């Protein structure tokens, strides 16, 4: 009975996603994989098989590769060497998300992501703020990051429309080992201390315990008013695991948590003069690095998670179970980009300026339960491979957004109203400013409270048959989704309800499938040729908002599923024993594309209120692209050289757009946040110095070209994304069990405009990347 309970509760080791491994691995990793990094076992299709046998565009980055490049400080570091993938790094973990093959990241970001996010094979994404990116905890003490590109609806279901990213955490091993690593970054005075202990307790039981602490006293972006840095990180992550392996059963129980203060975003005003902006007709440009404001900023994320991962060999089949329960909270504060002193100076120059007491706070709480159970086996002497499974996802979310605004008319010559209803405050920016009205005539802002629940259940299966060098496979899935959302809006600092509370529900049944044909040549290159067609979908849902009878675009309470069908061909080949190449090309068609529009309201038209943004199904998108990659490992004298090169081209456009609705994308315009080109390269060289010392140098590059930042509408112009070339370097020496290394990030100190905000076609503000940083690390392994 005990084995049965464990069996039905958890393992993601085979339920993980993806992985063609790039081959830049350390000697230790090579030894652990038998020396041939191109011939590794992966679980891309929820079953163990050689990487060379998987017909599809798959990539993986190992922990050793990530460590070789330098410290991981965000999701971008996990994926910047994978072709066809772009991480939209907007300087806030809460807002960032990634795109694969034309999915874009600025299209309906209040909906679920079009890329499936998994940790140990368990779905960790959500449609709430912060739910389209991994948490810092997810890339502590990992084993590898796996990426499967193209629609994965057949096996991975909802929100795997354009691909899947799965982070595989390091599990307990039956050995006594561990490491301690201290990493210091000079410019920010940031210190990260990590320690992991892996202990074999018996032939059947092993444990792995680890933690990492963050401390930081400086930064690049400073708020002198509050004497704080915007880009600060402090706090901790921790994880404990126990593994039991005996006979046919292999089970791991994992508990982990994080409590972190993370960097918040900051925008620098770059308003030109000449009267292009009514509030700042003379223009106003802020420093890139010093931006005072009177409000509060920050991001706090807390996570608690438990996983039970179990694998049971029945002899005739293998039963795999993945169970996850998680609870996380993400709170963010941001305010107007000026402080009171700056506002006074602007009004002294005759400009209205920006209301300095505007303050927004978002508070998201998420509870998720995930369960996957599948059975995999073989027949007909191994020629026939089959899999059947079921999956359940239950999420309960609350989302609160408070926005403080001026309770009085904000105009030149008047005093500034702020405070609360019980403690109103009136500030005179100029001696001649008129007094605030008594009482304040308007609300102090709004307090939006949303509760939503998601239930998703699915059954899936796959079948593969090999006939000599030819293989045919099919995958299918049927998913039932249900979502309900309720919104109540209060006047800020009161219990007074604004408008009428709303509650809507959405349900849909969705079939998805994939068919693949492949041929492997019998020669030494073992070249794999394949063609596949597959489908995926992004789950529809409920809009949170209020009705306005005078709105030009009536508010829509729900929107349907977005669907993609994709065609792909590719080739993989070992052109030499130490060189592996692959190339693929694809075409995809996305129907009922989920797109954000607004109801057309303004405070000056018949609505008398600010615009309401909501999602609709806004037309059809056509995408195409190709990807190429080369990975090699060579002996150079007594040293070892590993290289990885890749490039990807992608285009996605709105091909058909419905008529009769304003605010939709312009037909023929590009999908936002999709560079025309992404490319990367990595070079790693390791050279013995003495019998006990070994030196190493790692150079890495990532870049992008072209693409538009925002969805183009009649009212929103095309804004080109910034091209960039980012170089990182790391070098050091291993002496026995000790490693000492130095690193530099953004080697050329390139300045990149990560986001550019415009108003009426003119610049308004800019968000920048981080400048060059230097640092070092010392680690001890046993």
Secondary structure, 3 states (H helix, E strand, C coil): CHHHHHHCCCCCCCCCCCCCECCCCCHHHHHHCCCCCCCCEECCCCCCEEHHHCCCCEEEEEHHHHHHHCCCCCHHHHHCCCCCEEEECCCCCCCCEEEECCCCCCCCCCCCCCCEEEECCEECCCCCCCCCCCCHHHHCCEEEEEEEECCCHHHHCCCCCCEEEEEEECCCCCCCEEEEEEEEECCCCEEEEEEEEEEECCCCEEEEEEEEEEEECCCCCEECCCCEECCCCEEEEEEEEEEEEECCEEEEEEEEEEEEEECCCCCEEEECCCCCCCCCCCCEECCCCECCCCCCCEEEEEEEEEEEEEEEECCCEEEEEEEEEEEEEEEEEEECCCCHHHHHHHHHCCCCCCCCCCEEEEEEEEEEEEEEEEEEEEEHHHCEEEEEEEEEEEEEEEEEEEEECCCCCCCCCECEEEECCCCEEEECCCCCCECCCCCCCCCCEEEEEEEEEEEEEEEEEEEEEEECCEEEEEEEEEEEEEEEEEEEEEECCCCCECCCCEEEEEEEEEEEEEEEEEEECCCCCCCEEEEEEEEEEECCEECCCCCCCCCCCCCCCEECCEEEEEEEEEEEEEEECCEEEEEEEEEEEEECCEEEEECCCCCCCCCCCCCCEEEEECCEEEEEEEEEEEEEEEEECCEEEEEEEEEEEEEEEEEECCCCCCCCCCCCCECCCCCCEEEEEEEEEEEECCCCEEEEEEEEEEEEECCECCCCCCCCCCCECCCEEEEEEEEEEEECCEEEEEEEECCCCCCCEEEEEEECCEEEEEEECCCCEEEEEEEEEC
